[in-house]
Amino acid sequence: MSNPSDRISPRGVVAMAESLPELLERQVARWTDRTADWDAFADARVDGYRRAQHRFIGYGASGKTDGRYIPAEHFTLSVMFVPPGQGNAAHTHEVEEIFFILRGKVRVFFQDGHGQQVEAVLGEWDCVSCPANVIHGYENVGLEPAYLQVMLGKGRPDLMSYADTGLQAQRDAHLKSEGASTRP
């Protein structure tokens, strides 16, 4: 039997400018090193939409280029901490967005342009894929904080577009202020 590494074709393997240990160090993001960003989105300043983003791969739809994440190439991945009764405002993205419930009970919804909604309540290890340009959102309907893994299908997505015109007018306000973007 041949050595398994003999089956790997050298074609398609990219020459690395750094050693494997350096590459691995750069590509690992640990939960203990993540910072809860309570000002990651414009709607996170509004009661009912408060949540904290923990960036792992890319900046997601926050638009924050603070470098506290693994650089993204083709998708982003964040973990959201959502207190009971909080969630996010109805919004869209130019790419699909995934909500994977790690802990808690979360109501997710899709909405049409007239405000009609359909919804489902998801529990731990449930997931919803929100298609590009479909209005959607979520709310923690449980009694305990919820944790959601959130993925966007693009390495550098645009800021989200809000269905609410007031929020849409302020969608980049969190990027313009130098207020405290994190809290314990």
C-alpha positions in Angstrom: 0.0 0.0 0.0 1.3 3.4 -0.9 1.9 6.3 1.5 -1.3 8.4 1.8 0.6 11.6 1.0 1.7 10.1 -2.3 -2.0 10.4 -3.4 -2.0 14.2 -3.0 -1.4 15.9 -6.2 1.1 18.8 -6.1 -1.2 20.7 -8.6 -3.5 23.1 -6.8 -1.2 23.3 -3.7 -0.3 26.9 -3.1 3.3 27.7 -2.2 3.2 29.2 1.3 5.0 32.3 2.4 5.0 31.1 6.0 5.7 28.0 7.9 2.9 25.5 8.7 3.1 26.5 12.5 2.7 30.2 11.5 -0.2 29.4 9.2 -2.0 27.4 11.9 -1.4 30.1 14.5 -2.9 32.7 12.1 -5.9 30.5 11.2 -7.0 29.6 14.8 -9.5 31.7 16.7 -10.3 30.7 20.2 -13.5 31.6 22.1 -11.4 32.8 25.1 -9.8 35.4 22.8 -13.1 36.7 21.2 -14.5 40.0 22.4 -18.2 40.6 22.7 -19.0 43.6 20.4 -22.3 45.0 21.6 -22.1 47.8 18.9 -21.5 45.6 15.9 -24.7 46.7 14.0 -26.8 49.8 13.9 -29.9 48.1 15.2 -28.0 46.6 18.2 -28.3 50.1 19.8 -32.1 49.7 19.9 -33.9 47.9 22.7 -35.3 44.6 21.3 -32.3 44.2 19.0 -29.4 44.1 21.5 -26.9 41.4 20.8 -23.2 40.9 20.9 -21.2 39.6 17.9 -18.1 37.5 18.5 -16.2 37.5 15.2 -14.3 34.4 14.2 -13.9 34.4 10.4 -14.3 37.8 8.7 -16.3 40.7 10.0 -19.7 39.4 8.9 -22.1 42.2 8.1 -20.8 44.5 10.8 -18.4 46.3 8.5 -15.8 46.5 11.3 -12.3 45.9 10.0 -10.6 45.8 13.4 -8.7 42.6 12.6 -10.1 40.7 15.5 -10.9 37.7 13.3 -9.4 35.2 10.9 -9.3 36.9 7.4 -12.2 35.6 5.3 -12.0 34.5 1.7 -15.4 33.0 0.8 -17.7 33.2 3.8 -17.9 34.7 7.3 -18.6 33.0 10.7 -19.6 34.7 13.9 -21.2 33.7 17.2 -24.0 35.9 18.4 -24.9 36.2 22.1 -28.6 37.2 22.3 -30.3 38.0 25.7 -33.9 36.9 26.2 -36.4 39.1 24.3 -33.7 40.5 22.0 -32.9 39.7 18.4 -32.3 41.6 15.2 -34.4 43.8 13.0 -35.9 42.6 9.7 -33.1 42.9 7.1 -31.6 41.5 4.0 -28.2 40.7 2.6 -26.9 40.3 -1.0 -25.9 36.8 0.0 -27.4 33.9 1.9 -27.2 33.9 5.7 -27.3 30.9 8.0 -28.5 30.9 11.6 -27.4 27.8 13.5 -28.8 27.6 17.0 -26.1 26.5 19.4 -28.0 27.2 22.6 -31.5 28.6 23.4 -34.8 28.9 21.7 -35.0 31.4 18.8 -38.0 32.5 16.6 -36.8 33.1 13.0 -38.9 34.7 10.4 -39.0 35.5 6.7 -41.0 38.6 5.6 -42.3 39.8 2.3 -42.3 43.4 1.1 -45.7 44.1 2.6 -44.7 43.0 6.1 -46.3 39.6 6.0 -44.2 37.1 8.0 -43.9 33.4 8.4 -42.0 32.0 11.3 -40.6 29.0 13.0 -39.1 28.4 16.5 -35.8 26.7 16.4 -34.0 25.0 19.3 -30.5 23.8 19.9 -28.8 22.3 16.8 -31.6 23.6 14.5 -30.7 25.7 11.5 -32.2 28.0 8.9 -30.8 29.2 5.7 -32.0 32.7 4.7 -31.8 33.2 0.9 -30.2 36.3 -0.5 -32.4 39.4 -0.7 -35.2 37.8 1.4 -36.2 39.9 4.5 -35.5 37.9 7.6 -34.6 38.1 11.3 -34.7 36.4 14.7 -35.7 36.9 18.3 -34.6 34.9 21.4 -38.0 33.7 22.8 -36.4 31.6 25.5 -35.9 32.4 29.2 -32.1 32.1 28.9 -29.5 33.8 26.6 -29.2 32.2 23.2 -26.0 31.6 21.2 -26.3 31.4 17.4 -23.6 30.6 14.9 -24.1 33.0 11.9 -22.5 32.5 8.5 -22.7 34.8 5.4 -21.9 33.5 2.0 -19.3 36.1 1.0 -15.9 36.9 2.5 -16.6 40.7 2.6 -20.4 41.2 2.6 -22.1 44.5 2.4 -23.7 46.0 5.5 -27.2 44.6 6.0 -30.2 46.5 4.5 -33.0 47.1 7.0 -36.7 46.9 6.2 -37.3 49.8 8.6 -36.4 53.1 6.8 -35.2 54.7 10.1 -32.7 52.0 10.7 -31.7 51.9 7.1 -30.9 55.6 7.3 -28.5 54.9 10.2 -27.2 51.5 9.1 -23.5 52.7 9.2 -23.8 54.8 12.4 -22.0 52.2 14.5 -18.9 52.6 12.2 -18.8 56.4 12.6 -18.8 56.7 16.4 -15.9 55.8 18.6 -18.0 54.9 21.5 -17.4 51.8 23.5 -17.9 49.0 21.1 -17.4 46.2 23.6 -18.6 45.6 27.1 -18.0 42.8 29.6 
